[in-house]
Amino acid sequence: MMIDRSYKSLMEVLASLLLNRSLDFGPVILISFDVESPIDSYIREIDTAKNIGHKNRIGLARLIEAASDYEVPFTLFSTGHALLKECRGHKSVIRIIKRNRKYGFRAGEYVWHLVDPGSNYVESPEFYYGDLIEEAVKFGVSEIASHSFSHIPYSLVDDEVAENDLKRSIEALRLHGIEAFSFAFPFNLAGKFHIFQKHGIKMVRISHRALWAISYRNGTAIVKTHITDFSITSLKHWRKIADLLSKKKTLLSWYLHPVSLYDENMFNLFKEIIKYLKNKEITFLTFRELYDAIQLT
């Protein structure tokens, strides 16, 4: 018998919430978005990249609108390139030292930012979101965090490559007057935990495979993902999740990509979910705010 994928995701989330420890400051939801320029990869087709970038900008504008209208904070994990308003081009060669079948990586050299036009957000708005990041800060999205600079898989490169990329990400954040505090791994491929603390990173977000909602490694707090994008599309299912979250007084971490909100129906669903969570008096926190709350308990 075929099991609906959304229903399977629901069962996994409910089971995970039941395992979670209750929190003195719960119930809490973390909603984060991974903001990536479509050239933060080895994409070779410029038209494909432009189409993705166009949808990204619309999704970004919509999440800013939702944050403002419903007065809820989100965390934007942004690549460094997506933070820029302009650049002269960032074409680079990345050496992958470990194979990963899921994402098709093999050991060898990959050209990153191959279609980077070396332009700006006026002439090439699909690739530069610095103007929208400024709006996000202005309208209270609350936390802008690191998603690397180039969206390279940290666990598949050597320490020097990962750390240099992280430094560039930190520099890009500082262009907006922001100090890096939280980090989300590109491709959800976690690794190199030992490099974060010395660069001021105190919180990292990982995939759904972790057992505990919050754990620690190398002095860094680690937050598990429970839901990705719209893997659960039924408002009825979301109400079940919110009801259990409220009853258990625990933590739920949901991350999306801005392009998820490009579809009008998905954006409307997103707003309905936000309204129901607020009606259940579930607290919306950023990753930095969660860290502060943990320290007080």
Backbone hydrogen bonds, N-H to C=O, Kabsch-Sander energy under -0.5 kcal/mol:
donor,donor_aa,acceptor,acceptor_aa,energy
4,D,2,M,-0.5
8,K,4,D,-2.4
9,S,5,R,-2.3
10,L,6,S,-2.2
11,M,7,Y,-2.3
12,E,8,K,-2.0
13,V,9,S,-2.3
14,L,10,L,-2.7
15,A,11,M,-2.2
16,S,12,E,-2.1
17,L,13,V,-2.6
18,L,14,L,-1.9
19,L,15,A,-1.3
20,N,16,S,-1.4
23,L,249,K,-3.5
26,G,23,L,-1.4
28,V,250,T,-2.8
29,I,283,T,-2.7
30,L,252,L,-2.8
31,I,29,I,-0.5
31,I,285,L,-0.5
32,S,30,L,-0.6
32,S,254,W,-2.4
33,F,75,T,-2.5
34,D,256,L,-2.6
35,V,33,F,-0.8
35,V,77,F,-2.7
36,E,34,D,-0.7
40,D,37,S,-2.5
41,S,39,I,-2.0
46,I,44,R,-0.7
49,A,45,E,-2.1
50,K,46,I,-2.4
51,N,47,D,-2.1
52,I,48,T,-2.1
53,G,49,A,-2.5
54,H,50,K,-2.5
55,K,51,N,-1.8
56,N,52,I,-2.3
57,R,53,G,-2.1
58,I,54,H,-1.6
59,G,55,K,-2.5
60,L,56,N,-2.8
61,A,57,R,-2.4
62,R,58,I,-1.9
63,L,59,G,-2.2
64,I,60,L,-2.0
65,E,61,A,-1.9
66,A,62,R,-2.4
67,A,63,L,-2.3
68,S,64,I,-2.0
69,D,65,E,-3.0
70,Y,66,A,-2.4
71,E,67,A,-0.6
72,V,67,A,-1.0
74,F,141,V,-2.1
75,T,31,I,-1.9
76,L,74,F,-0.5
76,L,143,E,-2.9
77,F,33,F,-2.8
77,F,75,T,-0.7
78,S,76,L,-1.0
78,S,145,A,-2.6
79,T,35,V,-2.5
80,G,148,S,-1.2
81,H,149,F,-1.7
83,L,79,T,-1.0
83,L,80,G,-0.5
84,L,80,G,-0.5
84,L,81,H,-1.3
87,C,119,S,-2.4
92,S,112,W,-1.9
94,I,92,S,-0.5
94,I,110,Y,-3.4
96,I,94,I,-0.7
96,I,108,G,-3.2
97,I,156,L,-3.2
98,K,156,L,-1.0
100,N,105,F,-2.3
104,G,101,R,-0.7
105,F,100,N,-1.9
108,G,96,I,-2.1
110,Y,94,I,-2.8
112,W,92,S,-3.2
112,W,110,Y,-0.7
113,H,39,I,-0.7
113,H,41,S,-1.7
114,L,41,S,-0.7
116,D,113,H,-1.4
121,Y,85,K,-2.5
124,S,120,N,-3.0
127,F,124,S,-1.9
128,Y,124,S,-0.7
129,Y,82,A,-1.3
130,G,84,L,-2.2
133,I,129,Y,-2.4
134,E,130,G,-1.8
135,E,131,D,-1.4
136,A,132,L,-2.4
137,V,133,I,-2.2
138,K,134,E,-2.2
139,F,135,E,-2.6
140,G,137,V,-1.0
141,V,136,A,-2.8
143,E,74,F,-1.6
143,E,141,V,-1.0
145,A,76,L,-3.4
145,A,143,E,-0.6
146,S,182,S,-2.2
147,H,78,S,-1.8
147,H,148,S,-0.8
154,Y,152,I,-1.0
155,S,189,L,-0.7
156,L,153,P,-1.7
157,V,154,Y,-1.2
162,A,158,D,-2.1
163,E,159,D,-2.8
164,N,160,E,-2.3
165,D,161,V,-1.9
166,L,162,A,-2.3
167,K,163,E,-2.3
168,R,164,N,-1.8
169,S,165,D,-2.0
170,I,166,L,-2.3
171,E,167,K,-2.1
172,A,168,R,-2.1
173,L,169,S,-2.1
174,R,170,I,-1.8
175,L,171,E,-0.9
175,L,172,A,-0.5
176,H,173,L,-1.7
177,G,174,R,-1.7
178,I,173,L,-1.8
183,F,203,M,-1.8
184,A,146,S,-2.1
185,F,205,R,-1.3
188,N,185,F,-1.8
189,L,186,P,-2.0
190,A,188,N,-1.1
195,I,192,K,-1.8
196,F,193,F,-1.2
197,Q,193,F,-0.6
199,H,196,F,-1.7
200,G,197,Q,-1.8
201,I,196,F,-2.0
202,K,181,F,-2.7
202,K,200,G,-0.6
203,M,181,F,-1.7
204,V,221,A,-2.4
205,R,183,F,-2.4
206,I,223,V,-2.6
210,A,207,S,-0.7
215,S,222,I,-2.2
217,R,220,T,-2.2
220,T,217,R,-2.3
221,A,202,K,-2.5
222,I,215,S,-3.3
223,V,204,V,-2.7
224,K,213,A,-2.3
225,T,207,S,-1.2
226,H,253,S,-2.9
227,I,253,S,-1.7
229,D,255,Y,-3.2
231,S,228,T,-1.4
235,L,233,T,-0.6
238,W,234,S,-2.0
239,R,235,L,-2.0
240,K,236,K,-1.5
241,I,237,H,-2.0
242,A,238,W,-2.8
243,D,239,R,-2.5
244,L,240,K,-2.1
245,L,241,I,-2.7
246,S,242,A,-2.5
247,K,243,D,-2.2
248,K,244,L,-3.0
249,K,245,L,-1.3
250,T,245,L,-1.1
252,L,28,V,-1.9
254,W,30,L,-3.0
254,W,252,L,-0.5
255,Y,227,I,-2.4
256,L,32,S,-2.4
260,S,257,H,-2.5
261,L,258,P,-2.0
262,Y,259,V,-1.5
267,F,263,D,-2.2
268,N,264,E,-2.3
269,L,265,N,-2.2
270,F,266,M,-2.5
271,K,267,F,-2.1
272,E,268,N,-2.0
273,I,269,L,-2.5
274,I,270,F,-2.3
275,K,271,K,-2.3
276,Y,272,E,-2.2
277,L,273,I,-2.5
278,K,274,I,-2.3
279,N,275,K,-2.2
280,K,276,Y,-1.5
281,E,278,K,-1.8
282,I,277,L,-2.1
283,T,27,P,-2.4
285,L,29,I,-2.1
285,L,283,T,-0.5
290,L,286,T,-2.2
291,Y,287,F,-2.1
292,D,288,R,-2.1
293,A,289,E,-2.2
294,I,290,L,-2.6
295,Q,291,Y,-2.0
296,L,292,D,-1.0
297,T,294,I,-1.3
